[in-house]
């Protein structure tokens, strides 16, 4: 957090502050989800006091991945601060209040001091659900999820797509290119699985077994090494291109330069997928060919297809570059840590307390490092004597195997940590073990959101007449489900909370809601209208516009492969532009793949959120969206 953010008072820094007694007494009574619609806005909602500024709650749910507690709160608070004309004068307070059986943490900020509608006190809350999914799914489960979603998406995309909206089936165009994309994705996933399997088999055969299996010949090993050399080269080139894209963005180069480089990364990305897919297919053919056809153990199939001299030169150059690249990265890493150690030792030696302990620990570590270097040099000498003139070639050869294993491990971790969260939450479109966990995630986020809507002032009036609901990535799917739940419960209880009337904005960004609706939909050929109608009762946001917030804005980027234009939440013939999802392209999210998190550092997200804090959110949002690309 920024150093200007401080506890609200001396007591708040030591212990959380409990909610007013009157409020907690009222909130312990039963409340529900009742009469919905903007006509209910006057029901139980007191006007803002003229003595203090308006209070607005911002409820945000984070996206997939390893989110740490309060990280999203910090991002939202800093983003809103940047929108203030005099941001250096903005002070923020942190507070924890007790509501029923839970503690609510929030950041309180005084904003829009120069606004004609008066200042507003914004309270930022977070629906934090990350720990619930940690360690709950394996890489195999993620691969199964991707396979099932791809197959179901191909099934839905090969014909007209139907979705139950506003009381009837709605037909949507399903471009055939979606099927092509999914086929490419499936073949890429299968190729990566094939590479992992090959690495495991060869490693077990050469390093773990007492005797190499007969099928693992030198010719097969060399063919596999050549294949992996090509795959690793393509991955590294694409990774360097993405890194350079990030640098271009940080240096603030002209938009046309970043756009041109962005299209180059798209071509490289397509090339990488092409290489990986063909690489996986080649591995299967090489294994089969060497086992069934080859009689010479040193024969290489690639030499029959390409020039042997060309392959030898490529492999030699790859081994040399890979070795020097690995040594260079290792040297930079070592120099960086040595710099940090030296700086830390120098700092500690200036402090008389513990100076000698620091010096003793430093000497011990230095001696250990010298001994480790000496031991490594001794082993290299032994290796050089045993290998003779071929020592350098032996040392360089086969580097693709550990490099590809490291890349495979990295990809596996990314899939489990990020796509794994999506798999856990999306997978229950059919019966499986994640249904309970998905409900736990909903319950966790809903509990906090319900508390925000239920908080009351000392006089019994709502604490917030306005609640802004925000969701990033998978968090947008979660807040969509939670908001549907709150509206249903409020409707059942007679509209005591007036969830719809007090929610002027649902802001989703980087949202995969459309992909969820398409990839995991059960088409009407496989189900009846009664089932679809029953399923829609849990989603009032697609039951009728009277259940919608005043505005639903969806921020997305063409460079973000996870998010997209939300097309499946409004009938095509609907003309109610205010209630339809308003899709806006974020011009600041321009890095392929990384665009999924670049919304946070762009200008549009917090420009929209800041506008929604105005006294008239709808008018302010109209002004804020003017000139933006709205497809």
Number of C-alpha atoms within 10 A of each C-alpha: 13 10 7 12 18 18 17 16 12 9 10 17 14 9 11 16 18 16 20 15 12 13 21 20 14 14 17 12 7 7 18 19 20 21 23 26 20 19 12 20 19 12 15 14 19 15 11 15 9 7 6 11 17 23 22 23 24 27 25 26 27 25 27 19 20 13 14 11 13 17 13 22 25 17 14 23 23 17 20 23 23 17 17 17 13 13 13 10 12 18 16 24 17 19 21 20 17 15 22 14 7 12 17 20 20 23 25 24 22 20 27 25 16 11 11 9 13 14 19 20 19 27 25 24 24 26 26 23 22 18 14 14 22 14 11 14 16 15 17 12 16 23 21 14 19 21 18 16 23 21 18 18 22 20 15 21 21 14 13 12 21 21 20 21 22 18 14 15 16 17 15 15 10 16 13 12 11 15 19 13 12 21 16 17 17 20 19 21 19 18 23 19 15 19 23 16 12 17 18 12 12 17 13 14 17 14 10 10 10 9 9 14 12 9 15 17 19 14 19 24 20 19 22 25 18 20 22 24 22 18 22 23 17 19 20 14 15 21 15 12 19 23 13 16 22 16 13 17 17 9 8 10 11 10 14 9 13 20 14 10 19 19 15 16 22 18 13 19 21 14 15 22 21 16 21 26 22 16 22 25 16 18 20 14 13 22 17 13 13 21 15 10 10 16 9 11 15 13 17 22 18 19 14 9 8 10 10 13 10 11 14 13 11 15 22 15 13 22 21 17 13 21 16 13 12 12 12 12 11 12 12 11 12 12 12 11 12 12 12 12 13 12 11 12 16 14 11 17 15 10 9 8 10 11 15 12 12 16 15 11 12 15 12 11 12 12 12 12 12 11 12 12 11 12 12 11 12 12 11 14 13 11 14 16 12 11 14 11 10 11 15 12 13 15 16 19 18 21 20 25 18 11 17 20 16 12 15 17 13 12 14 19 15 14 19 24 21 17 22 27 25 24 21 21 21 21 24 17 14 11 8 10 11 20 16 11 16 19 12 15 21 19 16 16 22 20 15 21 24 19 16 22 22 22 20 21 15 13 10 17 17 21 22 23 22 25 27 20 25 24 25 27 23 28 26 26 23 25 27 20 18 22 25 21 20 24 28 24 21 22 22 16 18 17 25 22 30 30 34 28 25 23 21 23 26 24 26 31 29 29 28 24 23 17 19 17 17 22 22 20 17 19 18 15 7 6 10 10 13 9 10 19 17 10 11 18 14 15 20 21 23 21 20 14 17 17 22 29 24 21 21 19 23 24 25 28 26 19 20 20 15 20 25 23 22 22 17 22 19 21 19 11 7 9 10 10 9 16 19 21 22 19 20 20 19 25 16 18 26 26 28 20 17 17 22 25 17 18 23 19 13 16 17 21 21 21 17 22 24 23 22 26 29 22 18 12 20 18 12 16 21 14 12 17 17 9 8 12 11 12 8
